[in-house]
């Protein structure tokens, strides 16, 4: 291979034969011994390997663009760190509503579910506005009309504090009441509301039954709140086995 490269370099230098003279061969060997020149691409020229810029933290306030930023604020002079992959700063985004909607997704059909939840929120608004218009003047202020706040109140009223776990001790299976973390309690509330709004075997639309159940749960009524109270009652009956709790 080296002989072929040497012959090729010799022909470039004007030598007629493959072997060439000694001077031409020496010149060709000198050319081959040199380091190849690496040309940088335009992207490599643009890139800088210096210190990264000093970022400012991303403002989690969704109303950032609706209020005035003073001239002394560092965000006017420094680069603002871009939001992460799962960071959303929309005014209409709510984490509890988004998690609640995720419990109804089947086969990844989020577009279809988004339409259902839009109709559900409109139905909640209609129900609460009808109640507010029919209520006496002194009770109108206490009726919540915002669908997002109604969902928050319903999830709070359906969130249990304890749950039953089965523990095997001495050949027997005991029902042991155990406390729940806040995230687990919230997931359990979502499950109660989903089961309570089941429309199988009926001709009622999902958004109507779900809106009605959420309004009832926000008033401490309905099947989901009853399921939470039944769970607390079972935990109260088995409080003698609380020492078997798994930590």
C-alpha positions as CSV (number, residue, x, y, z in Angstrom):
1,X,0.0,0.0,0.0
2,X,2.8,2.4,0.8
3,X,4.5,1.6,-2.5
4,X,1.3,2.5,-4.4
5,X,1.0,5.8,-2.5
6,X,4.7,6.5,-3.1
7,X,4.2,5.9,-6.9
8,X,1.1,8.1,-7.0
9,X,3.0,11.0,-5.3
10,X,5.9,10.6,-7.7
11,X,3.6,10.9,-10.7
12,X,2.1,14.1,-9.3
13,X,5.6,15.5,-9.1
14,X,6.1,14.9,-12.9
15,X,7.9,11.5,-12.9
16,X,7.0,9.3,-15.9
17,X,7.8,5.9,-14.5
18,X,6.4,4.3,-11.3
19,X,9.8,4.0,-9.7
20,X,11.2,7.4,-10.6
21,X,14.6,8.9,-9.6
22,X,16.0,9.0,-6.1
23,X,15.3,12.8,-5.7
24,X,11.7,12.4,-6.8
25,X,11.2,9.4,-4.6
26,X,12.6,11.3,-1.6
27,X,10.4,14.3,-2.3
28,X,7.3,12.1,-2.5
29,X,8.2,10.4,0.8
30,X,8.5,13.8,2.4
31,X,5.1,14.8,1.2
32,X,3.5,11.6,2.5
33,X,5.2,12.1,5.9
34,X,3.5,15.5,6.5
35,X,0.4,15.7,8.6
36,X,-2.9,16.1,6.7
37,X,-4.5,19.5,6.8
38,X,-8.0,19.3,8.5
39,X,-10.3,22.0,7.3
40,X,-12.9,23.1,9.9
41,X,-16.5,23.1,8.9
42,X,-18.5,26.3,9.3
43,X,-20.3,24.8,12.3
44,X,-17.0,24.1,14.1
45,X,-15.9,27.7,13.5
46,X,-19.1,29.0,15.0
47,X,-18.9,26.8,18.1
48,X,-17.1,28.2,21.1
49,X,-15.8,26.1,23.9
50,X,-15.5,29.0,26.4
51,X,-17.5,29.3,29.7
52,X,-21.2,29.0,29.4
53,X,-23.3,32.1,29.9
54,X,-24.7,32.9,33.3
55,X,-28.3,31.9,33.1
56,X,-31.1,33.4,35.1
57,X,-33.8,31.1,36.4
58,X,-36.9,30.6,34.4
59,X,-39.8,32.5,35.9
60,X,-42.5,30.1,36.8
61,X,-45.1,32.9,36.9
62,X,-47.5,32.3,34.0
63,X,-48.5,36.0,34.1
64,X,-44.9,37.1,33.3
65,X,-45.9,38.8,30.0
66,X,-48.9,40.6,31.5
67,X,-47.0,42.6,34.1
68,X,-44.3,45.2,33.9
69,X,-40.6,44.2,34.4
70,X,-38.5,47.0,36.1
71,X,-35.4,48.3,34.3
72,X,-33.2,47.1,37.2
73,X,-34.3,43.5,36.8
74,X,-31.5,41.1,35.7
75,X,-33.7,39.5,33.1
76,X,-33.2,42.6,31.0
77,X,-29.5,42.1,30.7
78,X,-28.9,38.4,31.2
79,X,-30.0,35.4,29.1
80,X,-33.0,33.6,30.6
81,X,-32.7,29.8,30.8
82,X,-35.2,28.1,28.4
83,X,-37.9,26.0,30.1
84,X,-37.4,22.3,30.4
85,X,-39.1,19.6,28.5
86,X,-41.9,19.1,31.0
87,X,-42.2,22.8,32.1
88,X,-45.3,24.5,30.9
89,X,-46.0,28.2,31.6
90,X,-49.4,28.6,30.0
91,X,-52.0,30.6,31.8
92,X,-54.6,27.8,31.2
93,X,-52.4,24.9,32.4
94,X,-53.3,23.3,35.7
95,X,-51.3,20.3,37.0
96,X,-54.2,18.7,38.9
97,X,-56.6,18.9,35.9
98,X,-53.9,17.5,33.6
99,X,-53.2,14.6,36.0
100,X,-57.0,14.0,36.3
101,X,-57.4,13.9,32.6
102,X,-54.5,11.3,32.3
103,X,-56.7,8.8,34.1
104,X,-59.2,8.8,31.3
105,X,-56.8,8.3,28.4
106,X,-57.2,5.1,26.4
107,X,-54.8,4.1,23.6
108,X,-53.2,7.6,23.6
109,X,-56.3,9.4,22.4
110,X,-55.6,12.7,24.1
111,X,-57.2,14.8,21.4
112,X,-60.5,13.1,21.9
113,X,-60.2,13.4,25.7
114,X,-59.4,17.1,25.3
115,X,-62.7,17.6,23.6
116,X,-64.5,15.7,26.3
117,X,-62.9,17.8,29.1
118,X,-63.7,21.0,27.3
119,X,-67.4,20.0,27.2
120,X,-67.2,18.9,30.8
121,X,-65.9,22.3,32.0
122,X,-68.6,24.0,30.0
123,X,-71.2,21.8,31.6
124,X,-69.8,22.6,35.1
125,X,-70.1,26.3,34.3
126,X,-73.7,25.9,33.1
127,X,-74.7,23.9,36.3
128,X,-73.1,26.4,38.6
129,X,-74.5,29.4,36.8
130,X,-78.0,28.0,37.0
131,X,-77.6,27.4,40.7
132,X,-76.2,30.9,41.2
133,X,-79.1,32.5,39.3
134,X,-81.7,30.5,41.3
135,X,-80.0,31.1,44.7
136,X,-81.0,34.0,47.1
137,X,-78.8,37.1,46.9
138,X,-77.0,36.3,50.2
139,X,-75.9,32.9,48.9
140,X,-74.7,33.8,45.4
141,X,-71.2,34.8,46.5
142,X,-70.6,31.3,48.1
143,X,-71.3,29.4,44.8
144,X,-68.1,28.8,42.8
145,X,-68.4,29.2,39.1
146,X,-64.8,28.6,37.9
147,X,-64.6,24.9,36.7
148,X,-60.9,24.6,37.7
149,X,-61.6,25.6,41.3
150,X,-64.6,23.2,41.3
151,X,-62.3,20.3,40.2
152,X,-59.8,21.3,42.9
153,X,-62.4,21.3,45.6
154,X,-63.8,17.9,44.4
155,X,-60.4,16.3,44.4
156,X,-59.7,17.7,47.9
157,X,-63.0,16.3,49.3
158,X,-62.4,12.8,47.7
159,X,-58.8,12.4,48.9
160,X,-58.6,9.8,51.7
161,X,-56.2,10.0,54.6
162,X,-55.8,6.2,55.1
163,X,-55.9,3.1,53.0
164,X,-56.2,-0.7,53.7
165,X,-53.2,-2.9,53.0
166,X,-53.1,-6.7,53.5
167,X,-50.3,-7.9,55.8
168,X,-49.6,-11.6,56.4
169,X,-48.7,-12.4,60.0
170,X,-48.6,-15.7,61.8
171,X,-50.6,-17.5,59.2
172,X,-53.4,-14.9,59.1
173,X,-54.1,-12.1,56.6
174,X,-54.8,-8.8,58.4
175,X,-56.3,-5.6,57.0
176,X,-54.0,-2.9,58.2
177,X,-54.8,0.8,57.9
178,X,-51.8,2.8,56.6
179,X,-51.4,6.5,55.9
180,X,-51.1,7.9,52.4
181,X,-48.7,10.4,50.9
182,X,-50.3,13.4,49.3
183,X,-49.6,12.2,45.7
184,X,-51.1,8.7,46.5
185,X,-54.1,10.3,48.2
186,X,-54.7,12.4,45.1
187,X,-54.4,9.4,42.8
188,X,-57.0,7.6,44.9
189,X,-59.4,10.5,44.6
190,X,-59.0,10.4,40.8
191,X,-59.9,6.7,40.9
192,X,-63.0,7.4,43.0
193,X,-64.2,10.1,40.7
194,X,-63.5,8.0,37.6
195,X,-65.5,5.0,38.9
196,X,-68.3,7.2,40.1
197,X,-68.7,8.8,36.7
198,X,-68.8,5.4,34.8
199,X,-71.5,5.6,32.1
200,X,-71.5,2.0,31.0
201,X,-75.0,0.7,30.4
202,X,-76.5,4.2,30.2
203,X,-77.2,6.6,27.4
204,X,-75.7,9.5,29.2
205,X,-72.5,11.2,27.8
206,X,-69.3,11.0,29.8
207,X,-68.8,14.7,30.1
208,X,-72.3,15.1,31.6
209,X,-71.9,12.4,34.3
210,X,-68.4,13.6,35.1
211,X,-69.5,17.2,35.4
212,X,-72.4,16.2,37.7
213,X,-70.1,14.0,39.9
214,X,-67.5,16.8,40.2
215,X,-70.1,19.3,41.3
216,X,-71.5,16.9,43.8
217,X,-68.1,16.1,45.2
218,X,-67.2,19.8,45.5
219,X,-70.3,20.0,47.8
220,X,-69.2,16.9,49.8
221,X,-71.9,14.7,48.1
222,X,-72.0,11.9,45.6
223,X,-70.7,8.4,45.1
224,X,-67.0,9.4,45.2
225,X,-67.3,11.0,48.6
226,X,-69.3,8.0,49.8
227,X,-66.5,5.7,48.7
228,X,-63.9,7.7,50.6
229,X,-66.1,7.6,53.8
230,X,-66.5,3.8,53.4
231,X,-62.8,3.4,53.2
232,X,-62.3,5.5,56.3
233,X,-64.9,3.4,58.1
234,X,-63.1,0.2,57.2
235,X,-59.9,1.6,58.5
236,X,-61.6,2.6,61.7
237,X,-62.9,-1.0,62.1
238,X,-59.4,-2.4,61.7
239,X,-57.5,0.1,63.8
240,X,-56.5,-2.7,66.3
241,X,-54.1,-4.0,63.6
242,X,-52.3,-0.7,63.1
243,X,-49.2,-2.1,64.8
244,X,-48.7,-4.5,61.9
245,X,-48.2,-1.5,59.5
246,X,-45.4,-1.9,57.0
247,X,-43.0,1.0,57.3
